[in-house]
């Protein structure tokens, strides 16, 4: 299962891989924060600050800081996008590098014959999505790296016993509740509650009605009608369907965003549903949701190493 970087016809993408470097300083900035250099016509600024998908209040896909040149301070940023005009080129070229001046870090170089051509290329939804996805993949990769170093092994063992999958659970998620073929794991935060649910039915509303209730049985979680955005990815052995949307509590005023991964193993006819949802009234939710979603990408069905290799290849 692989997410491929597909660009508009005039674009070429190249990756520059460097060997492991030592003694690099820690990068600066928060997750999903980008320093943008050389974007004189604000073309990529508009691309990067388009609203993130399926959030209850508008938040940009990335928080963008504008720079004029790659100085000693900016080159330590977590994510850097550099726009360069090269009149010798006949088409737009995109090159990215990791951990050049700091770690973790991604630097994306967008070289274009003219700003006019770049503006034309960014009219394509595929091109804009892929610029954003390139940076998003890097952030998920960073989040997974942190999970590998610090995670909740006790709850991971329970998940493995219940569903036969290996998965990294964030270390701050210590509260849990079990049901029939269902587990709800939470950090139980009073300000930004991050949650993971794992179950086996594709009927989300029926599962949540039984397992996630409010103060009374007449209060239960439902999916906000018309909020779902779907992405499908397939491999030879598995399919992954991603639903992003909004949830609300029937009979109460609670609500927030969620992302659901439906994983089907074709040969064994098994389905695992893993979901991250957030309740954070009055605060921004993008980073909490996306950082929690990173745990969903660590799922590995037992004795199926090929599945994990293919699935993690897009990170």
C-alpha positions as CSV (number, residue, x, y, z in Angstrom):
1,X,0.0,0.0,0.0
2,X,1.8,3.1,-1.1
3,X,0.8,6.8,-1.4
4,X,2.5,8.0,-4.6
5,X,3.6,11.6,-5.2
6,X,1.8,12.5,-8.4
7,X,2.2,16.0,-9.7
8,X,0.7,18.1,-12.4
9,X,2.0,17.3,-15.9
10,X,4.5,20.1,-15.8
11,X,6.0,19.1,-12.5
12,X,8.9,16.8,-11.7
13,X,9.6,15.6,-8.2
14,X,13.0,14.5,-7.0
15,X,14.1,13.3,-3.6
16,X,17.6,14.0,-2.3
17,X,18.6,11.4,0.3
18,X,21.4,12.1,2.7
19,X,23.1,9.6,5.0
20,X,22.5,9.7,8.7
21,X,24.1,12.7,10.2
22,X,25.2,13.1,13.8
23,X,25.3,16.1,16.1
24,X,22.5,18.0,14.3
25,X,20.7,20.5,16.5
26,X,17.0,20.1,17.2
27,X,14.8,21.8,14.7
28,X,12.6,24.7,15.8
29,X,8.9,25.3,15.4
30,X,5.8,23.4,16.1
31,X,4.3,20.5,14.1
32,X,2.6,21.6,10.9
33,X,4.5,24.9,11.0
34,X,6.3,25.9,7.8
35,X,8.8,28.6,6.9
36,X,8.2,29.8,3.3
37,X,10.9,31.6,1.4
38,X,10.9,33.3,-2.0
39,X,7.1,33.1,-2.6
40,X,6.9,36.6,-3.9
41,X,3.3,36.2,-5.4
42,X,2.0,34.3,-2.3
43,X,1.2,31.3,-4.6
44,X,2.3,28.6,-2.2
45,X,1.2,30.6,0.8
46,X,-2.4,30.2,-0.4
47,X,-1.8,26.5,-1.1
48,X,-0.4,25.8,2.4
49,X,-3.0,27.9,4.3
50,X,-6.1,26.4,2.7
51,X,-8.4,25.1,5.4
52,X,-7.6,21.6,6.8
53,X,-10.2,18.9,6.0
54,X,-13.2,18.2,8.2
55,X,-12.6,20.4,11.3
56,X,-15.4,22.1,13.2
57,X,-13.8,25.5,13.0
58,X,-11.5,26.7,10.1
59,X,-7.8,26.0,10.7
60,X,-5.2,26.2,8.0
61,X,-3.5,23.1,6.8
62,X,-0.2,24.6,7.9
63,X,0.9,27.6,10.0
64,X,3.1,29.6,7.6
65,X,5.8,32.0,8.5
66,X,7.3,34.1,5.6
67,X,11.0,34.5,5.2
68,X,13.0,36.5,2.7
69,X,16.2,34.4,2.7
70,X,17.7,31.2,4.3
71,X,19.5,32.8,7.2
72,X,21.1,31.1,10.2
73,X,17.9,31.1,12.2
74,X,15.4,30.1,9.5
75,X,17.5,27.1,8.3
76,X,16.9,25.4,11.7
77,X,13.2,25.4,11.1
78,X,11.2,22.2,11.2
79,X,9.7,22.5,7.7
80,X,11.0,24.9,5.0
81,X,9.7,25.5,1.5
82,X,11.9,27.5,-0.8
83,X,10.6,28.9,-4.1
84,X,13.4,29.6,-6.7
85,X,13.1,31.0,-10.2
86,X,15.4,29.4,-12.8
87,X,14.8,30.7,-16.3
88,X,16.9,27.8,-17.8
89,X,14.3,25.3,-16.7
90,X,11.5,24.2,-19.1
91,X,9.3,22.8,-16.3
92,X,8.8,23.0,-12.6
93,X,11.0,20.8,-10.5
94,X,10.5,19.9,-6.9
95,X,13.3,18.4,-4.7
96,X,13.1,17.6,-1.0
97,X,15.7,16.9,1.6
98,X,15.5,15.7,5.2
99,X,17.6,16.6,8.2
100,X,20.0,19.0,6.4
101,X,20.6,21.6,9.1
102,X,18.6,20.2,12.0
103,X,16.5,17.2,13.0
104,X,13.7,16.5,12.3
105,X,13.6,18.7,9.2
106,X,12.2,18.7,5.7
107,X,13.3,21.3,3.1
108,X,11.3,21.4,-0.1
109,X,12.8,23.3,-3.1
110,X,10.3,24.4,-5.8
111,X,12.2,25.5,-8.9
112,X,10.2,27.2,-11.6
113,X,11.0,28.9,-14.9
114,X,8.5,31.7,-13.9
115,X,6.0,32.6,-11.2
116,X,3.4,32.6,-14.0
117,X,4.0,28.9,-14.7
118,X,3.9,28.1,-10.9
119,X,0.6,29.9,-10.6
120,X,-0.8,27.9,-13.5
121,X,0.4,24.6,-12.1
122,X,-1.1,25.3,-8.7
123,X,-4.6,25.6,-10.3
124,X,-4.5,21.8,-10.3
125,X,-6.0,20.2,-7.2
126,X,-3.7,17.3,-7.5
127,X,-0.7,19.6,-7.4
128,X,-1.8,21.5,-4.4
129,X,-2.8,18.3,-2.5
130,X,0.5,16.7,-3.2
131,X,2.5,19.7,-1.9
132,X,0.5,19.6,1.3
133,X,0.7,15.8,1.5
134,X,4.5,15.8,1.2
135,X,4.8,18.0,4.3
136,X,2.0,16.1,6.1
137,X,3.7,12.8,5.5
138,X,6.8,14.2,7.1
139,X,5.0,15.3,10.2
140,X,3.3,11.9,10.6
141,X,6.7,10.3,10.2
142,X,8.1,12.5,13.0
143,X,5.1,11.7,15.2
144,X,5.6,7.9,14.6
145,X,9.3,8.2,15.5
146,X,8.4,9.8,18.8
147,X,5.8,7.0,19.4
148,X,8.5,4.4,18.8
149,X,10.6,5.8,21.6
150,X,7.7,6.3,24.1
151,X,4.5,4.4,24.1
152,X,2.1,2.5,26.4
153,X,3.1,-1.1,26.2
154,X,0.4,-2.3,28.7
155,X,-2.5,-1.1,26.6
156,X,-0.7,-2.2,23.4
157,X,-0.8,-5.8,24.9
158,X,-4.5,-5.5,25.5
159,X,-5.1,-4.3,21.9
160,X,-3.0,-7.2,20.6
161,X,-5.0,-9.7,22.6
162,X,-8.4,-8.4,21.6
163,X,-7.8,-7.7,17.9
164,X,-4.6,-9.6,16.9
165,X,-2.8,-6.4,15.8
166,X,0.4,-4.6,16.9
167,X,0.0,-0.9,17.4
168,X,1.7,2.0,19.1
169,X,-0.4,3.7,21.8
170,X,0.7,7.2,23.0
171,X,2.2,7.0,26.4
172,X,-0.1,9.7,27.8
173,X,-3.2,7.6,27.0
174,X,-3.8,5.6,30.1
175,X,-7.6,5.5,30.5
176,X,-9.5,2.7,28.7
177,X,-12.9,1.2,28.5
178,X,-13.8,-2.2,26.8
179,X,-16.9,-3.4,25.1
180,X,-17.7,-6.3,22.8
181,X,-15.0,-6.2,20.1
182,X,-14.4,-2.6,21.1
183,X,-11.9,-0.6,23.1
184,X,-11.8,3.1,23.9
185,X,-8.4,4.6,24.9
186,X,-8.0,8.2,26.1
187,X,-5.6,10.7,27.6
188,X,-8.6,11.9,29.6
189,X,-7.4,15.5,29.3
190,X,-9.8,18.2,30.6
191,X,-8.7,20.7,27.9
192,X,-7.8,18.6,24.8
193,X,-9.0,15.1,25.1
194,X,-7.4,12.8,22.5
195,X,-9.0,9.4,22.0
196,X,-8.5,6.2,20.0
197,X,-11.2,3.6,19.5
198,X,-10.6,0.2,17.9
199,X,-13.5,-2.1,16.8
200,X,-14.5,-4.5,14.0
201,X,-17.8,-3.2,12.6
202,X,-18.0,-0.6,9.7
203,X,-21.2,0.8,11.1
204,X,-19.7,3.6,13.2
205,X,-23.0,5.0,14.6
206,X,-24.2,1.7,15.9
207,X,-20.9,1.0,17.6
208,X,-20.7,4.4,19.2
209,X,-24.3,4.4,20.3
210,X,-23.6,1.3,22.4
211,X,-20.1,2.2,23.6
212,X,-19.7,6.0,24.0
213,X,-22.5,7.5,25.9
214,X,-23.1,10.8,27.7
215,X,-24.5,11.4,31.2
216,X,-27.5,9.2,30.4
217,X,-28.3,6.4,28.0
218,X,-30.2,8.9,25.8
219,X,-26.9,10.7,25.1
220,X,-24.5,9.0,22.7
221,X,-22.0,9.7,20.0
222,X,-23.2,10.1,16.4
223,X,-21.7,11.2,13.1
224,X,-22.6,14.6,11.9
225,X,-24.6,14.2,8.7
226,X,-22.8,15.4,5.5
227,X,-19.4,15.9,7.2
228,X,-17.6,12.8,5.8
229,X,-14.6,13.1,3.4
230,X,-13.4,9.7,2.1
231,X,-10.0,8.5,0.7
232,X,-9.4,5.0,-0.5
233,X,-6.1,3.2,-0.9
234,X,-5.5,-0.4,-2.0
235,X,-2.7,-3.0,-2.2
236,X,-2.6,-6.6,-3.4
237,X,-3.6,-7.8,0.0
238,X,-5.4,-5.0,1.8
239,X,-7.6,-2.0,1.4
240,X,-7.6,1.1,3.5
241,X,-10.5,3.5,3.6
242,X,-10.0,6.8,5.5
243,X,-13.1,8.8,6.7
244,X,-12.6,12.3,8.1
245,X,-15.6,14.0,9.6
246,X,-17.3,15.5,12.6
247,X,-19.0,13.8,15.6
248,X,-21.6,15.1,17.9
249,X,-23.2,13.9,21.1
250,X,-26.9,13.1,20.6
251,X,-28.9,14.9,23.3
252,X,-25.9,17.1,24.4
253,X,-23.8,20.0,23.0
254,X,-20.5,18.1,22.8
255,X,-18.7,17.5,19.4
256,X,-15.5,17.6,17.5
257,X,-13.5,16.1,14.6
258,X,-12.6,12.4,14.0
259,X,-10.6,10.3,11.5
260,X,-11.5,6.7,10.9
261,X,-9.2,4.0,9.3
262,X,-11.1,1.0,7.9
263,X,-8.5,-1.8,7.2
264,X,-9.6,-4.9,5.3
265,X,-7.5,-7.9,4.7
266,X,-8.7,-9.3,1.4
267,X,-7.6,-12.9,1.7
268,X,-8.7,-13.4,5.3
269,X,-11.9,-11.3,5.0
270,X,-11.0,-9.5,8.3
271,X,-11.8,-5.9,9.1
272,X,-10.2,-3.6,11.7
273,X,-11.5,-0.1,12.3
274,X,-9.3,2.3,14.2
275,X,-10.4,5.8,14.9
276,X,-9.0,8.9,16.5
277,X,-11.3,11.6,17.8
278,X,-10.8,14.8,19.7
279,X,-12.9,16.8,22.2
280,X,-11.2,20.2,22.8
281,X,-13.8,22.9,23.3
282,X,-12.5,26.4,22.7
283,X,-9.1,25.3,21.5
284,X,-7.5,24.4,18.2
285,X,-7.9,20.8,17.2
286,X,-5.8,20.2,14.1
287,X,-2.6,19.2,15.7
288,X,-4.2,17.1,18.4
289,X,-6.2,15.1,15.9
290,X,-3.3,14.6,13.4
291,X,-0.8,13.7,16.1
292,X,-3.3,11.1,17.4
293,X,-4.0,9.8,13.9
294,X,-0.3,9.0,13.6
295,X,-0.8,6.1,15.9
296,X,-3.3,4.6,13.5
297,X,-0.5,4.3,10.9
298,X,1.5,2.1,13.1
299,X,-1.1,-0.8,13.0
300,X,0.4,-4.1,11.9
301,X,-1.7,-7.2,11.7
302,X,0.3,-10.0,13.4
303,X,2.3,-12.2,11.0
304,X,1.8,-9.8,8.1
305,X,5.0,-7.9,7.7
306,X,4.4,-7.1,4.1
307,X,1.3,-5.2,5.0
308,X,3.1,-3.0,7.4
309,X,5.9,-2.3,4.9
310,X,3.6,-1.3,2.2
311,X,1.3,0.8,4.5
312,X,4.2,2.7,6.1
313,X,5.8,3.5,2.8
314,X,3.9,6.7,2.4
315,X,5.2,8.2,5.6
